Amino acid sequence: MHNPQQAAPSILNKVNMEAIEEFCRQIYYCDPYTSMHAEHVAELMAGLASQMCMSADEINLAYIVGLIHDVGKIKIPNDILTKPDKLTDEEFGIMKLHSEYGAQILAGIDGAEAVVPIMRHHHERYDGRGYPEGLAGHTIPLLSRMLTVCDAFDAMTTNRCYRRPVTLEECIAEIRRFAGSQFDPEICNLFIEFLEERFGIVAVTADCRP
């Protein structure tokens, strides 16, 4: 497992990590799925950052961002957060607030200012049809664009009460399908290369870029 303590990222040297960890413990204690999902996304973020030839500090930052990306769910009612069935439109509207809640939480933590926009915008879409602000393309923070892909991959490949997980091949096909709309196509290419190396698969090598 990736160890973020190996090289503490300079951007987080000033952050009150104890406060962040406490928020994570609270939300992940309430919802074991969110805890497992956060750990998976953190590992995927570190792997993708490495594939993108980021520095050691940036890789560690990517890992930590993956670990805390859902911390805003601490403000989501528990009956919605842990509902075993698919959410209603109204419930989903409430769930969507977690990205803004996460940004608000981090804004109150000393030194975490640079991470706030990453949390706030990790559900934006490359085509501008995401939330909360409808940002598009490279106006979305890079780590947010990375989170969008890693988050979706783990959600698709994890078993949930209301739907079956998709296979790795089906997931890659979906990532290719939504490259340029939901996902940054350049990041899609690099993420698929990372998956090929990590899982020893041979995927269709068509370029995700339009």
N, C-alpha and C positions, 0 to 999 in steps of 0.2 A: 504494500500500500504506500502511496505517496506520503511523504512526511514533510509537512510545511515548515517544521522546525529546523530542517536541514539548512535553509538559507532564508531567514526571515526577510520578506520583501520590504524594501525601503519605504514604500508607500504606507505600509502597515506598522512600521516601527513606532509611530506616534499614536497608534490606535489602542484604545482600551479593549484589548482582546478578552479580558475577563468579563466585561459587560456583554460583549457579543456572544461569548460562550454560554453565559447565563440565559440569554434570550433563546438560544438554540436548545438548551436543555429543557426549557419550559415547553416550547412548542413541540419538540420531538418526543418528549415524554407523553404528551397528550395524544400524539398520532404516530404510531410506530411506522406506518407507511411513509410519512413525510420524512422521518429520520432515515430510513433505508434509501429513499429517493435522493435525499440530499447527499448521502455518502456516494451513491452511484454517480450523480451529476458532478460531484467534486473530482472523482477519479477521471471521468470523461473529459472534464475541463482541463485537467493537468495533462492528459494525453494529447488532447487537441492542441494545447498551447505548445507542447513539445514538438508536435508535427509542424506547427507554424514557425518553428525555429525561434521561439521567444527566449528571452534570457531566463536564468534560474529564478530571479526575483519575480519576473512576470508569470512564470509557471506556478510559483507558490501563491501569488495573488489570485491567479485563475482558480486554483484549488480551493482557496478560502472563500472566494466569491461563490463557487458552486456549493460549498457547504452551507452558506448562510442565505442563499438566494430566496428561500421561502420563509425567512424569519417573520415576515409580515403576517403570516397565517396565525400568529399568536393572537391577533385581534379579530379573527374570523370565528363566529359562533361554533361551538364544538359540534352541534347537531348537523351543521353544514359541512364542517371540516372532515368529520368521520362518517358521513352518510354512506351506507354501503351501496346505494343505488345511484343512478345517473342523476345529476343535479337538474332542477327545473331552471328555466330561464332566469327567474327571479333570484334563485339561489346562486346561480352562476354569476349574475351581476354583482352579488355580494362577494363571492370568491375572488372576482377580478380585482377587488380593492386591495388585495394582499400586496401587490407590487408597490402601491403608493404607501401602504402602511409600513412596509419594510424600509422604504426610503425615509419615512418619518422617524422610525426607530433609530436608524443609523445616523440621521442628522443630529440626534441627541447624544451621540457617543463621540467623545473627544478624539480627533484625528481621523475620523471616518468620512470626512467630507467628500473625498475623491471617489468613494465607493457608492455614494448616494445615487448618482445618476445611473449607475450600472444596475442597481436594484430596481429603480423606478421604471426603467425601460426594457427589462428583459422579456416582456411580452409584446413589444412592438414587432411589426412585420416589415420585411424588406420593401414591400410594395406600399407601405403606409397605411395599411388597414388594421393595424394592431391597436393596443392600448397601453398607457392611458392617454397619450397625446397624438397618436397617429404619425409618429416620426417615420421617415423612409430612408432607405439606402444607408450611406455612410454618415448621416446625421444621427443615427443610432450608435451609441458607444460600442466599440469593438467587442469588449467582453460581454455586453448584452447580446450582440449578434451571435457570439459563440454560445452563450447560455441558451438561446432559443433553440439551437440545433441539439445540444446535449440534453436539454430538458425534454424535448419532444422524443428523442431516441429512447430515453429511459421510460417515459410514459407509455410509448408504443410497445415496448418489449417486456413490460412488467404486468403480471397477472392482476386483474382487478375483478371485484365481484360482478360488475355489470358488463364486462367484456373480456374476451380472451386476448392474450398477448400475440403480437404478430411475430413471424419468424424474422431472423436477421436479414434474409434476402428481401422479404416484403418491406421491411423497415427501410432498407437502402433504396428500394424502388420508390417509396413514399417521399424520402428526402430528395431524390432526384426530381420527382414530380413537382414538388413545391419549391425547388430552387428558383430564385428570382421572384417568387411571390411571398411565401412565408419566410424563406431563408435566404441569407447572403450566398449567392452561387459559388463564390471563391471559397468561402468557409466550408460549404458543402463538399467541394472537391477534396479539400484537405481532411475533413472529417471522415469521409469515405476511405481515403488512403489510410488514415489511422485505424479504422475498423478492419481493413484488409490485413494490416500488419498485426494488429492485436489478436484477431480471431483466426488468422491463417486462412482467410477465404479469398476467392478470386471473384470479385464482383465485375459486372459490366463496366468497362472503363470509359464510357461516354462522358464527355465533359459536361458538367452541370451548368456552365455558363451559356447564356443565350447565344 
